[in-house]
Amino acid sequence: MPPTAADLAGRTFIVTGANSGIGRVTAATLAERGAQVFLACRSVGKGEAVAAPLRAGGAKAEVLHLDLADLASVRGAAETFLARDLPLHGLINNAGLAGTRALTRDGFELTFGVNHLGHFLLTRLLEARLRASAPARVVNVASGAHRSAKGIDFTVLREPARSPGALREYGVSKLANVLFTRELARRWAGSGVTAYALHPGVVATGIWRRLPGPLRWLITRFMISPEEGAGTTIFCATAPERAGVSGRYYDRQGESTPSAVAQDDALAARLW
């Protein structure tokens, strides 16, 4: 049965990085289907540019300030949302970056800090609300790039990226997303909160904005659109047939098998 215009009425979602790319499409789609959506963005102005037209069309969309590179901001965003005393049926950890040699405000390698660590903290801070709102879902937008990572060197997570274009660090951060999903499913089993990791496809979004111009052009030339890329995110967040299924990895709106390293339960527990 195809979704109706209001099939998500009464449900509340948070989408990180919702001001552009896959996040923008995801947030808009959920809001247009009747959900109340919080667009968690580093730039409130850019988030509002997406939320305002949605509200003008009758949707419920608000901006929540969130800077994943600053753990104090993550805590503040969680506190702001929890103070609203609303249920939370879906947390979509979508925001990400690539191609940067820097550290977070708290001294972690920036790609790891934004793509994984900030989302990990946000999820843990919202855990009680997710459990109380069950059935609920945590969707982690990972990447097929996780396959390039052969493990996690925990000794370099407080150093700036070393590899060309920080692509090795990006792969590690995406591996962390898949491992996090696996461990979350194990630890939260029976809670009514299910977890999903996914590869959205190779999508032309702002995530590549920090790469040098020629490399950015080469990488993005044959990518799919954000509209195409958001399909698997929305599937994981809403598909009725995925209710109760937790800890799996998805690609092109179907279950897929992640790398062998991404199935290492000992590594997943250590990362947690």
Long-range contacts (C-beta under 8 A, 24 or more apart in sequence): 3-33, 3-238, 4-33, 5-32, 5-33, 5-34, 6-33, 6-34, 7-33, 7-34, 8-33, 8-34, 8-35, 8-238, 9-34, 9-35, 10-34, 11-35, 11-36, 11-87, 11-89, 11-90, 12-36, 12-37, 12-38, 12-86, 12-87, 12-88, 12-89, 12-90, 12-133, 13-37, 13-38, 13-88, 13-89, 13-90, 13-91, 13-92, 13-237, 14-38, 14-40, 14-64, 14-81, 14-88, 14-90, 14-91, 14-92, 14-126, 15-39, 15-40, 15-92, 15-94, 16-40, 16-41, 16-66, 16-68, 16-92, 16-93, 16-94, 16-95, 16-119, 16-122, 17-41, 17-94, 17-95, 17-96, 18-47, 18-50, 18-94, 19-43, 19-46, 19-47, 19-49, 19-50, 20-46, 20-205, 20-206, 20-226, 21-203, 21-205, 21-206, 21-207, 21-226, 21-229, 22-94, 22-141, 22-200, 22-203, 22-205, 22-226, 22-229, 22-230, 22-233, 23-92, 23-94, 23-95, 24-50, 24-226, 25-226, 25-227, 25-229, 25-230, 26-92, 26-94, 26-230, 26-233, 26-234, 26-237, 27-54, 27-61, 28-54, 29-230, 29-234, 30-90, 30-234, 30-237, 30-238, 31-59, 31-60, 31-61, 32-57, 32-59, 33-238, 35-60, 35-89, 35-90, 36-60, 36-61, 36-62, 36-86, 37-61, 37-62, 38-62, 38-63, 38-64, 38-81, 39-63, 39-64, 40-64, 40-65, 40-66, 40-77, 40-95, 40-122, 41-65, 41-66, 42-66, 42-67, 42-68, 42-69, 42-95, 66-95, 66-122, 67-105, 68-95, 68-113, 68-114, 68-117, 68-118, 68-119, 68-122, 69-104, 69-105, 69-110, 69-113, 69-114, 69-118, 70-104, 70-105, 70-106, 71-104, 71-105, 71-106, 71-117, 71-118, 71-121, 72-105, 74-118, 74-121, 74-122, 74-125, 75-121, 75-125, 77-122, 78-122, 78-125, 78-126, 81-126, 81-129, 82-125, 82-126, 82-129, 87-129, 87-132, 87-133, 88-126, 88-129, 88-130, 88-133, 88-136, 89-133, 89-135, 89-136, 89-137, 90-136, 90-137, 90-138, 90-139, 90-237, 90-238, 91-122, 91-123, 91-126, 91-130, 91-136, 91-137, 91-138, 91-139, 92-139, 92-141, 92-233, 92-237, 93-119, 93-122, 93-123, 93-138, 93-139, 93-140, 93-141, 93-177, 94-139, 94-141, 94-233, 95-119, 96-141, 96-173, 96-207, 97-207, 97-209, 97-210, 98-165, 98-166, 98-167, 98-170, 98-207, 98-208, 98-210, 98-211, 99-165, 99-166, 99-167, 99-170, 99-208, 99-209, 99-210, 99-211, 99-212, 99-215, 99-216, 100-161, 100-166, 100-210, 101-160, 101-161, 101-162, 101-166, 102-160, 102-161, 103-158, 103-159, 103-160, 107-158, 108-157, 108-158, 109-156, 109-157, 109-158, 109-159, 109-160, 109-161, 109-169, 110-160, 110-161, 111-161, 111-166, 111-169, 111-170, 111-172, 111-173, 112-157, 112-169, 112-172, 112-173, 112-176, 114-173, 115-170, 115-173, 115-174, 115-176, 115-177, 116-173, 116-176, 116-177, 116-180, 119-177, 119-180, 120-180, 123-184, 127-188, 127-193, 130-193, 131-188, 131-191, 131-192, 131-193, 134-191, 134-192, 134-193, 135-192, 135-193, 135-194, 135-243, 135-244, 136-192, 136-193, 136-194, 137-193, 137-194, 137-195, 137-196, 137-236, 137-237, 138-181, 138-184, 138-193, 138-194, 138-195, 138-196, 139-195, 139-196, 139-198, 139-233, 139-236, 139-237, 140-177, 140-178, 140-180, 140-181, 140-195, 140-196, 140-197, 140-198, 141-177, 141-198, 141-200, 141-233, 142-174, 142-175, 142-177, 142-178, 142-181, 142-197, 142-198, 142-199, 142-249, 143-170, 143-174, 143-177, 143-199, 143-200, 144-199, 144-202, 144-251, 145-170, 145-171, 145-174, 146-171, 146-174, 146-175, 146-177, 146-178, 146-258, 146-259, 146-262, 147-171, 147-258, 147-259, 147-262, 149-174, 149-175, 149-259, 149-261, 150-261, 151-175, 151-261, 151-267, 152-176, 152-267, 152-271, 154-270, 165-211, 165-212, 165-215, 175-259, 175-261, 175-262, 176-271, 178-249, 178-258, 178-259, 178-262, 179-262, 179-264, 179-267, 179-268, 179-271, 180-268, 180-271, 180-272, 181-247, 181-249, 182-247, 182-262, 182-263, 182-265, 182-268, 183-265, 183-268, 183-269, 183-271, 183-272, 184-247, 185-246, 185-247, 186-247, 186-265, 186-268, 187-272, 188-246, 189-246, 194-242, 194-243, 194-244, 194-245, 194-246, 194-247, 195-246, 195-247, 196-236, 196-237, 196-242, 196-246, 196-248, 196-250, 197-248, 197-249, 197-250, 197-258, 198-232, 198-233, 198-236, 198-249, 198-250, 198-251, 199-232, 199-249, 199-250, 199-251, 199-256, 200-229, 200-230, 200-231, 200-232, 200-233, 201-228, 201-229, 201-232, 201-251, 201-252, 203-228, 203-229, 205-229
